């Protein structure tokens, strides 16, 4: 996995039936994300499924076959048939990604009490 991939896309999973907001990470944000991911500890607890309605976490798409999904204090990396799940203490990784959104979306997330 190379942090040089320039189209890492974050999606805030806010809606069912409507398009969710998406944005791209900069190279510096990609590097910071990888530092957070590398320093996180493996999760050995069952991962609770996200809620069906309302905010259900966020995703970071790395490429066509790889992505992270963050919710409920966990972050899972999916690549082909492999899944690695780590703890997201105090939602640090999730909040990092959400704060990389455009300021008006961050304001919306704050008003929705997501961040």
N, C-alpha and C positions, 0 to 999 in steps of 0.2 A: 504494500500500500504506500503510495507516494503522496505527500502533501502538496505536490505540484499540480494536482488535478484542479483545474480552474473553475469548474462548475459545480462545486459542492452546494447542494440546494437544501435549505431548511424549509419545512412546512409546519406551521402551527395548526394542529388538528382541532379547529374550533367548531366546525359546522358539520351537519349531516345533510346531504342533499344540495349544498352550495359549495362553490370553490373556496378552498382554504387559502389563506395568504402564504406566499412563498417568496423567498429571497435567497441571494447567493452570499456565500462567505468570501471574504478577501483572503489572500494568501496568509496574511498575519493572523487572521481569525482561525484559519485552518490549522496553523502551527499551534496556536494556543489550545484549540480543541484537542489536538493529538496529545499535547502535554497533559491535559485533564484526563483523557481516556487512558493514557499509559500509567498514570499515577493512581487510578481508581482500583479498588480491590474487588476481587471476584465475589459475586453474590451466590451464596449457597442456600438461599431461602426461595420458596415458591414465589413466582412473580404473579401478582394480582392482575387480572385483565383490566384494561382501561374501561371507563364507563361507556355505555352505548350512546348516550346523549350528552351534549355539552362538551367542554374541553376534555380531550382524551390524550393529551401529551403533544409531543412534537417528533418529527423525524428529521434526520439528516441523511440525504441521499449522497453516497460517495460515487457510485457509478451505476451502470445498468443492473448489476447483480449484488450490490452491497449497500446496506443502509443501517443506520442506528435508529432505534425507537426508544424514546424516553418518556416514562410516566411512573407515578407511584414510587418515586425514589429509586428506580432501577433504570439502567440503560442497557439495551440489548443490541448487539451487533449481529446482523444477519448477512451471511455470504454463502450463496449457493445453498447447501444443506447444513451448513455449520451455524450455530448460534452461541455467542459468548455473552454472558450477562454479568454486569458489574453493578456495585452499589453506587448510587448517586446521592452521596451524603448531603443533606440539606438542599437537595435539588440544584447543587452547584453547576452541573453540566447543563441541565435543562434551562436554568436561568441565564447561563452564559449565552446559549443559543438564542433564547427569546430576546435578550437585550441587544443582539446584533441586528434586529429588525429596524426598519425605518422608524424615526421618532414618533410619527403619528400612530403606527401600529403598537409601539411600546406603550403609548398613552392609553390606547384601547385595552391592551392586556392588563394595565394597571387598573383601569376603571372596572374591568371584569373580575378583578381580584385574582388573576392568574399569576401575576408577578407583583 
